[in-house]
Amino acid sequence: MNREFENKVVVVTGGSRGIGRAIVERFAAQGARVFFTYHQNEAAAAQVAAVGPAVAIKCSQTDAAAIDSAVERVLAEAGAIDVLVNNAGITADTFLMLMPADDWNRVIDTNLNGACRWCKAVTRPMLGARRGVIINIASIAGLVGVMGQTNYAASKGGLLAFTRALAAELGVKGIRVNSVVPGFIETDMSARVPRQIKQKNLEHIVLKRFGKPEEVAAAVTFLASDGASYIMGQSIVVDGGLTATAA
């Protein structure tokens, strides 16, 4: 693998497992100095940090002060933040009529507000450097209707709109903002999706399989690379063709 990100500083939120772990490992393999956050699973975070190699930081998506502190730590240790990948997210699936208000608020606050907090925290150092890349990990749930995921869909659909608006704000300052939109990817989170829903969607996936975290990570590192220098405010869908055939 090439060393395209040699001497670049990358921050990945939610990097201890699944898609986030694959992103951490791919950036590290390409020479980046990687910092990643985790919420609870210290053992998994330590494993990723050792394999990366990378630096694990325990940080809640819902705590603005903790996020500011994490950014300050990265700047103190590495001197800059070249790339931010907003990957951290949660689900709390159920039909809206049965959904506790706390489940709605928790998903929105983690997935959407959390990404906003991180973007706000890194914007100042990126503006000072007049360069930077922000990549938000959304979901096809923000593009197509998935029953039982109104809260998750709202958070990810909001993240797509947020990406476009932030790109308009920051592009003139040399900061590129884009999003990656995974479909059904083989992760711990997708394993909790009911089997009948996964089977129904598998029938509509052109490639007739679920994706791998490494395939999403490849799209992320491309968007962070110089090869994507003219891509701005866009959403790259990585779903095996699921949304291409949606009615």
Stockholm file with secondary structure:
# STOCKHOLM 1.0

chainA/1-247         MNREFENKVVVVTGGSRGIGRAIVERFAAQGARVFFTYHQNEAAAAQVAAVGPAVAIKCSQTDAAAIDSAVERVLAEAGAIDVLVNNAGITADTFLMLMPADDWNRVIDTNLNGACRWCKAVTRPMLGARRGVIINIASIAGLVGVMGQTNYAASKGGLLAFTRALAAELGVKGIRVNSVVPGFIETDMSARVPRQIKQKNLEHIVLKRFGKPEEVAAAVTFLASDGASYIMGQSIVVDGGLTATAA
#=GR chainA/1-247 SS CCCTTTTCEEEESSCSSHHHHHHHHHHHHTTCEEEEEESSCHHHHHHHHHHTTCEEEECCTTCHHHHHHHHHHHHHHHSCCCEEEECCCCCCCCCGGGCCHHHHHHHHIIIIIHHHHHHHHHHHHHHHHTCEEEEEECCGGGTSCCTTCHHHHHHHHHHHHHHHHHHHHHGGGTEEEEEEEECSBSSHHHHTSCHHHHHHHHTTCTTSSCBCHHHHHHHHHHHHSGGGTTCCSCEEEESTTTGGGCC
#=GC SS_cons         CCCTTTTCEEEESSCSSHHHHHHHHHHHHTTCEEEEEESSCHHHHHHHHHHTTCEEEECCTTCHHHHHHHHHHHHHHHSCCCEEEECCCCCCCCCGGGCCHHHHHHHHIIIIIHHHHHHHHHHHHHHHHTCEEEEEECCGGGTSCCTTCHHHHHHHHHHHHHHHHHHHHHGGGTEEEEEEEECSBSSHHHHTSCHHHHHHHHTTCTTSSCBCHHHHHHHHHHHHSGGGTTCCSCEEEESTTTGGGCC
//
